[in-house]
Amino acid sequence: MKKNLFKKNSMKRGFVKSFAVMMMVGLLSVSAFADESVNVYVTISDDKGALALAQEKITVTDIDGDNELTINDALYCTHEVKYKGGASAGYAAGQSQFGISLNKLWGIANGGSYGYFLNNKSPLSLSDKIKENDYINAFVYTDLVGWSDTYSFFDINSKEIKVSETIELNLMAAGYDASFNPVTLPVQGATITLNGEKTDFKTDSEGKVIITFDKEGSYVVSAISDTQNLVPPACKVEILVDENKGTNESATTVENTTTESSSVKENFTTKNESVSPETKDNLGSYAMVILLIGSMTLITVLSLRKKSF
């Protein structure tokens, strides 16, 4: 009987030890993930069809404490550092029958009429996971009657070239084939804009356009169409000085008066992008405290049991 009692007590002690180890591992895992982040590039257009942000680099952290980095985290962090008033003023998302759904984007609440793409593909929901250097494009629908907004994008998101060099872009639009399968289609006859100003550059039948820049600076390349209601695409181009030729002071195709797009609204904050939202910090701290208390309690129980034998 003593042997059976000893065996039972040994099993109990083994269970307590194992559980304590698991709790400590969980504590370390939560702590490690709390420090994880990725950098993504975010573009947002508003209900007027204007670019609010164009390929902005955003540091994303786990704001909801689910140990995953998602589109929802990325859009929250974007508003937190770029929207005046932060995410609490400009962004909202909540649970629906389809998962997490957008309720507000860039300060605009219109009953859920928004769209978003991950690397120019339609994701399942805001819960889709993201990784380093992903591209996220979100927009507010401008046509709430005919729903004619057509998502469009360039095949190049950003580029650095020298003065007088050219860049070739292909403008594509999201669509569906006869069987309602998603496809991408070339956008023909679209007018290219540089920093919000129209140019003489137009896309051909294949959606291709070749653009020349005559002056250094930062440009946001976009496009508009007379035949389609395009969600504005965005390609960020940095024109560098050709040191072999010196600075070219000739007139540009479009006067570049600023290093940022004049079409991009200046409705942003100057917060450091690496700042983590308070929600994430609190959740991580609470989880670590709870796990630590639980582990210490189990270790104490184990010690008392050992003394009793």
C-alpha positions, 0 to 999 in steps of 0.5 A: 500500500505504501508503494502505491501511495508513493507511486501516486505521489510521484505521479502528482509531483511529475504532473506538477513539474511538467505543468510548471515547465509548460507555464514557463515555456508559455510565458517565454513564448508570449514575451518573445512574440510581444517583441515581434514586428514586420515592416509593410508598405501601405497605400490608402485612398479616400471617399473622393478617390484621392491618395491619402497614403502612397506606399508608406513604410509601416512597422506592424506589431500585434495590437490585439494580442492574438500572437499573429500579425494580420492586415487588421494589425497593419491598418491599425498601426498605420492609422496610429502613426499616420492619421491625425488623432491616431487609430482611435480617431481614424480606424475601426474594425469589428466582428461580423458574420464574415469575420473581422470587418472594417467599420471605419477607414481614414476617418470615414464610416460609410456602413462598411463600403471598403476594399483592401488587397494584400500584394494585389490579391483579394484576401479572405478577411482582415485576419489574413496574416502578413509578412515582411515587405508585404504591400497592403492597399485599402480604399473607401468606395466612391460609388455607393450606388453602382459600385463601379470602383475598380481596383488597379495597380502597377506591376512595380511598387517603387523604383529608384532611377537617375535623371533622364532615365525611363521607367516602364510600368504596366497598369492592371485592374482586378476583374473577373472572367466569364466564370467569375474567376478573378483575373487581372486585365490591362488598363488602356488609355489611362492618363498618368499623373505625377504628384497629382498632376496630369501628364501627357503619358497614357497607357497603351492597349497592354496597359504599358507606359514609359515615363521619363523624368527630367529632374531629381526628386520624389514622385508618386505615379498614379493614373486616372481614366475617362472610362473606368472608375479606378481606385488610384494605383501608386508607384513611388519613384525616387529620381537621383542625380546623375553624378556623371552629368551633374544636376539637370535643372531643365524643366520637368514634365510636371513641376515637382514642388515637394518631396511628397505627393501633392495629392497625398493629404497631409492628415497625419501625425509625426509619431515614431513608426516604431511606437507600439499601441498601448493595447498591445503593451497592456495585453503582453504585460498582463499575460506575462504577470498572470503566467508568472504568478501561476508558475510561482504558485505551482513551484511553491506547491511542489516544494511543500509537497516534497517537504511532506514526504 
